[in-house]
């Protein structure tokens, strides 16, 4: 089948069960979606109708006899479990080497150079919860004016700064300096500006976050589409994740609601190509904070929105709903988890009830997008367009 517009929505961190190698990542038993189901609060009738609980391995929810969508379970072939690696693989690039992580903090010589170039001292330099690090080091930042630099289990260099003590423009400039420095051996997936406000102990991170991603190692579906004069529209942090490469138009979002509103507005836009959307609250606001009720309610909200979005799809539209990794909010860990991801597809031109099985790589999504849009290019996956 062929499509004119593809809406690809990433429910950030909505994994559906541990991958066979999950134990190697410390994630044995993780299952983000099952944690939501086990809460007793999950109500997602629209995704259920598309075939959510018909996906391989999702035996805990009620399957439907005649799903209205196409559905699959996808394994991550890349080495990693972070946002950058996950989105790159969705976009057709499998990463054979994991991006560097720093469980013991960054090398002192690197931080000495960073401090010299920014003109500010450094606090923390260890893996930390993004909210707890503010309680621990916020007062000291106020006293000293030093930057709070921390990391996580992911390949990230995070810089937190209070918006009233260190101006946003300076924080962004300092993150650009870090991105310039962190290449090669220390080429972390993302440098993240983490601005916050408030007074101890009630600090709050703001929506002025900005990600500075490392450039993908080769062309993604976004590059192939843009080079062939297709529209590639990023909603949310898509532009940041791909360092802007291949993204022709971009709109930032404040939260999931804002992202859904901006995605719905695209229904009225006569574009030809891909709308690539990331809804980050599932991960940032709920998964990393082990907030099962909040995560579940957010998923319910998305499903209600989906019920208003689906009827407005045009004849030659295709909707894809997926994830980029897991972040099980019911486990002791607050980090991402190595999980399969779901794929739900809908569109008036699609067959109904097609079980695409368990796919070997997220990159099957990219291969399929390129095929159904009629674009050239290569992806590290196999298209399932002929089954649609």
N, C-alpha and C positions, 0 to 999 in steps of 0.2 A: 504494500500500500504506500501511497505518497501523502505527504502533509505539506501545508503551507506554513503553519505555525506550530511550534512545539513549546509547551510550557513544562519546564523541568523544575519541580519543586523539591528541595532538599529539606527534610525535617531533621535538622541538625542533631545527631546523636541517637536517632530512633532505631537502634539495632534490634534484631529479633532472635538473638541467641548466640551462644559461644561458637566460635570457629574451632575446627579440630586442633589448632595450635594455640588456643587461648591460654592454656596453662603456662606456655613459654612467656607470656606477657603478664602473668599474674592475674588472669581474668577467668579462671575456671569457674563455671557456673553462672556467669553473667548472662542476663537476658533482660534488656531494657523494657521491651514491650510487655513481657510477662509480668514484670514488676508493676506496671500500670494495671494490667488485668487483675492481678492478685489483690490490688487495693480495693476492689469491689466498686470503684467509682468510674471505670472506663465505659464510655458510651460513644461508640463510633459507628453508627449504622450505615453511613454513606461509604466509608472505607470497607466495612464488612460486606456491603452489597457488591462492591467492586471485586471482592475476593480476598480480602486481607487474611481471614482465618482459613482460607483454602491453600495458602502458601505452605510449601514444604516445612515441616517442623513446628507449625503453629497450631498444635493440637488442643491447646487450652481454651481457645475461643470457639464460638459456634460458626462452623462453615455454612455456606449457603448452597442450595442444590443447583442453582443456575446463576453463577456470578455474571455481573454485567460488564466486568472489565477483564483485562489480561493481567497476569500476576506471576511473580517469580521471586526466588531467593537468590541473592548474589553473594559470593565469597570474595574476600579481599585477597588479591594475589600479591600486592605490594607488601613490603616489610614495614609495618607501622600500624598505627591506629589513631592518627591525628587528622585534623581538619584538612590540612594541606595535602597530605598523601591521599586521603579519601577523595577529595574533590578532583585532584589530578587524575586519579584512576577512573572516576566517573567520566571525566573528559577525555579518556583514551590513553593515559600514560601510566603504565605500571612501573613502580619504582623498585628496582632490585636491591637497593641499599637503603637502610633506614636513615632518616635524617638524624643528626647528632642530638643526644639528650645529655643533661647535666645533673644527675642525681646528687652530686656532691657540690654543686655550684660551679660557676664559670672560673676558668683559670685566673689567678691573681694578676698575671701580666697583661691579660686582655682587659681586665677591669681598670688597671692602672692607666692604660692607654685611653680607655673610654673616659675616665675621669679627667684626664689631661685635656682631651678634645672637647668635652662638654663644659669644663670649668666647675664641675660640681662633684662632691664626694659621693660615695656609694653606701647604701644601707642594705642589709639582709644577705643577698647572694646565696640563696638556697631555694629548694623547692618549697612552695607554700600555697595554701589556699588563698585565693584572691581576696576574700573578705577578711580572713584572719590576719593576713599580712598587714592590712591597714590598721587594725587594732593594735598590733604589736609595734609597728614602726611609724604610724602616723604622727604620734606626739613628737618623736625624735626628728621627723622630717620638718615639723613646724619649728623646732628649736634650731636645727642645723642647716636647713635648706638642701640637704642631700637627697639624691634620687633613690627611690626604693626599687631595686633591681631584683627580680626573682624569676623562678622558672617553675615547671611542673613535670609530670611524667612525659609530657609532649615536648616536641622540639620547638621551644619558644624562649625568647628573651623578652621579659615583660618589664616595663618601666612605669611605675605608679607615681603620680604627682598630684598634689592638691591644686585645684584650679585657681585658688586665691593666693597661693604661695609661689607657685611656679606657673607662669602663663601657658595656656594651651599651645601657643605658637612655639614657645621654647621647648615644651615637651615633644611636640611633633618634630622639631628640628633635631633634638637629641636622639629621637628614634631613627631619624634618617641617617644620623651619624653611625648609630649601631648597625643599621642595615648595610652601610658601606663597609663596615669593619667585618661583619660576620659573613664571610664568604669562604669557599673552599672547605678546609677541615672543620671550621666552625660555622658552616653555612646552615644555621637553624632555619626551620620552615617559616617561622614568623617572628618578627619583632612587633610587639604589641604595646601601643600607648594606652595606659590605664588611668585616665583622669578620674578624680573623685572630689567630693565636697563634704561639708559637715564638720562637726567637732567630735572629739573623743567622748564616748566610744561609738557614737552613731555616725560613722562615715558611710557614704553611699557612692558607689561608682556611677558615673554619668554615661549618657549615650554618646559622648564625644570620643569614645574608643576609636582607635584607628590601627589597622593591621598593615604591616609592611612585609609582604611575602617574598620569598626567594623565587626567582624566575623558573618556570617549569623547564626541565632538561631538554625537552623537544616539543614539537608542535602538538597542541591539543585540538579537540574538535572546534574550539572557539577560534583558533588561528585559521583552520581550514575553512570554516564558514565565513569569517570576515574577509579572508583573501579572495573568496569566490563571490563577494558582494552580497552575502546574506546578512540580515540584521542579527546582531548578537547583543541582547539587552541583559544587563546584570541588575538584580534587585538584592539589596542587603549587602553582605560582605563579599560577593562574588568578585568584584573588581579587585579588592584587596588580595584575595586568595590567589588570583592569577597575575598579580602585579600589573594589572591593567591590560595584559597582552590578549589581544583578540576580542576584547570587550568594546563594542562600538558605542554603547550608551549605558550609563550607569546611574542608579538612584540609590542613595543610602536609606536605611530605615532605622527608626527608633526602637522598634520592638516587633513582635510577631503581628500584632494587630495592624501596625503601619505597613508591614510587608504584605499582608494579605490584601489590604486596601489598595496598595500600589499595583499588586498583581491583578486584581479585579479590574483596575483602570485600563490595563493593557488589553483587555477584551475588546475595547473600542478602538484600539490602535491597529491600523492596517499595515502591520509589519510582515516581512517574509523571512522567517528564520527561527531563531531560538530565544526564548525568554528563560533565563537561568536564575532561579530564586533560591535564596537561603533564608530559612526561618531559624534564627540563632537562639531564641529564648529557651527552647527545649534543653539545649546544652548549657548555655551560659547561666541562665537564671535558675534552672531546676535540677538538671543532671549533676552539675558540679557541686551543688549545694545539698545533694541527697534529699531533695524535696519531692517525695513521691506524690502527695496530693496535688501540689502545684503543677508538676509535670503532667499528671493525668488530666487535670482541668484544662491545661493548655492544649492537650491533644483533643479533648472534647470540643473545645472552642474551634480548633482547626477543622474538625469534622463538620461542625455546624456551618462554618463558612463554605466548606467544600460543597455542601448541599445547595448553596446559592450559586456557586461557580459552575458546576457541571452543566446545568441546563442552558447556560449562555455560550457554551462552546460552539464554534461554527462547524460546518460540514467537514472542512479540511483541517481542523485542529486536532492535536493530540496532547493529552495531559499525561505526564509521568510524575509519580510521587515516589521518592526514595529517601535514603539517608546516607551518611558518610562514614559512620562508625557507631559504636554504642557508648552509653554513659549511664550504666545501670544505677538508678538512684537508691536502690535498696541494699547495695553492698557497702561494706565499710569504706571502700575506696571512693574518693571524690574525682578520680581521673577517668579518662576515656576507657572503654573496654573493647576488646578485640571480638567483634561480632559480625555475623551475617547482616546484610541489610535487605529491606523489602523493596519490591518494585510493584507498583500498581499503575495500570495504564487505562485510560478511558478516551473515547472519541467516537463520534458518530460513524466514522468510516472503519472502525476496528471490529474484528470478530469479537464475540463475547465468550467468556468462560474458558479462555485459553490458558492452561497451566504451562508456563515456560520452564518449569522445573527449577533445579538448582544450577545456577550459572557459575562458571569458574572464575570470573573476574567482573568487577564493577564496570570495566571498560566495554562490556557488551552493550551498555547504555549508549556510549559514544558511537560505537559502530552502527547501532540502529538509528540514532539521530541523523548521522550523516547519510545513511541510506534512504530513510523515508523523506528527508528533505531534498534528496537528489544531488547532494554535494559530493565532491571528490574528497580524497584524504584517507589517511590510514589511522586505525586505532588498534591498541593492543588487546583486542577482543573480537568477538564474532557477533555479527548482526543476527537478530531474530526477526527481522522485518518480514521475511517470507511467511512467518507463522501468524502474522497479524491480519 
